[in-house]
Amino acid sequence: MILGRDNDDAEACRDRWLSENPSIKILRVHHPRPEPETWLTRLGGRNVPRVSITVEYEELEREPETCAAVFREDQAQTIG
């Protein structure tokens, strides 16, 4: 689920998330819909998410060598 302050913000967040995750297979992108009103939205002003977009996706499986290389890189960053 992707949240935004309005339709344009939610769509921009969706586009940014999709560009940052090229290894996923998109199954379905739902239309923006308003979030139910809560005390947070009443008191939070303009910066509280009021719109959500649901994205159904599948993560594509990586090859074992790629997973091992990514794991080693993560360990190196954690250690170093």
Phi and psi in degrees as a GROMACS rama.xvg file:
@    title "Ramachandran Plot"
@    xaxis  label "Phi"
@    yaxis  label "Psi"
@TYPE xy
-113.308  130.127  ILE-2
-108.748  148.701  LEU-3
-152.513  163.508  GLY-4
-72.0334  -31.8964  ARG-5
-150.439  -177.634  ASP-6
-58.5035  -44.935  ASN-7
-63.7884  -42.6222  ASP-8
-65.1147  -42.4748  ASP-9
-64.1896  -40.9116  ALA-10
-67.8176  -36.7576  GLU-11
-65.488  -41.5541  ALA-12
-64.0758  -39.8245  CYS-13
-62.2821  -46.7418  ARG-14
-62.6415  -41.113  ASP-15
-64.6919  -43.5277  ARG-16
-63.412  -42.1028  TRP-17
-65.4223  -38.026  LEU-18
-71.0602  -28.1497  SER-19
-81.2162  -12.4997  GLU-20
-127.492  68.3353  ASN-21
-72.2137  -12.5935  PRO-22
-89.4567  12.5348  SER-23
-107.627  153.176  ILE-24
-104.39  117.468  LYS-25
-78.289  124.667  ILE-26
-93.7178  -41.2712  LEU-27
-163.108  139.059  ARG-28
-117.177  119.433  VAL-29
-82.6314  160.555  HIS-30
-70.8884  153.751  HIS-31
-61.313  141.105  PRO-32
-138.857  148.249  ARG-33
-69.9006  141.726  PRO-34
-79.4397  150.882  GLU-35
-63.4935  146.272  PRO-36
-72.4103  133.909  GLU-37
-131.617  175.542  THR-38
-61.5621  -34.8926  TRP-39
-62.5438  -43.8745  LEU-40
-69.8931  -31.591  THR-41
-70.0098  -40.9573  ARG-42
-95.9153  -16.5895  LEU-43
-80.4579  -10.3356  GLY-44
77.0511  -152.68  GLY-45
-77.3187  -18.3549  ARG-46
-88.9884  3.20664  ASN-47
-89.8412  131.678  VAL-48
-59.684  129.451  PRO-49
-120.82  -6.96195  ARG-50
-131.358  143.482  VAL-51
-131.154  149.73  SER-52
-126.183  125.056  ILE-53
-93.8181  130.751  THR-54
-119.323  121.486  VAL-55
-96.3286  128.272  GLU-56
-147.783  167.388  TYR-57
-127.518  136.718  GLU-58
-84.1871  131.175  GLU-59
-76.7289  141.892  LEU-60
-73.4907  140.336  GLU-61
-92.13  158.464  ARG-62
-73.6295  148.516  GLU-63
-55.4992  -38.3934  PRO-64
-63.5051  -40.9327  GLU-65
-64.7125  -42.5241  THR-66
-61.032  -43.1768  CYS-67
-64.0352  -41.2387  ALA-68
-65.1426  -42.231  ALA-69
-64.537  -41.351  VAL-70
-61.4253  -43.451  PHE-71
-64.3486  -39.8006  ARG-72
-63.4913  -42.5516  GLU-73
-62.4139  -41.5728  ASP-74
-63.8379  -41.8881  GLN-75
-63.1675  -39.4885  ALA-76
-68.4822  -36.927  GLN-77
-68.6994  -42.6068  THR-78
-73.5386  -44.0302  ILE-79
